[in-house]
């Protein structure tokens, strides 16, 4: 059974209204929400995982979860933030199911470009740029994505203790740089 159809949803409908419509069983609304958000969700997931199959599975699981959970959605923030939280959790689920390959460097060296872009040429941006890539990766997961230390560890392929120590070190460096 296909949940997403090719029908068009009017562009004037807000995301929160689409979610309400999805909660009422409207597949066209799910299609519209998917078309609006799948591109940027895929791009952000790809920055965190180099496996296109895992990214695709996480994305599809995200919209399946939206279909299943839309009836209970309570608009607290932006729908995009809700979608991102679901997508990131689904990616972490995928990563936990698969042991890390032995011949690949841990993802701790891969940093999110979103924090430097968001901070721009600010004092904080310069301080963040001065961090080692491994510290930047931990800060990106915790500060940008709001992940717990356990989820950050799973995403980066690190022990939780390493995440905690890197996070502590990064905070110390940022605190000193911003004094």
Secondary structure, 3 states (H helix, E strand, C coil): CCCCCCCCCCCCCCHHHHHHHHHCCCHHHHHHHHHHHHHHHHHHHHHHCCCHHHHHHHHHHHHHHHHHHHHHCCCCCCHHHHHHHHHHHHHHHHHHHCCCCCCCCCHHHCCCHHHHHHHCCCHHHHHHHCCCHHHHHHHHHHHHCCCCHHHHHHHHCCCHHHHHHHHHHHHHHHHHHCC
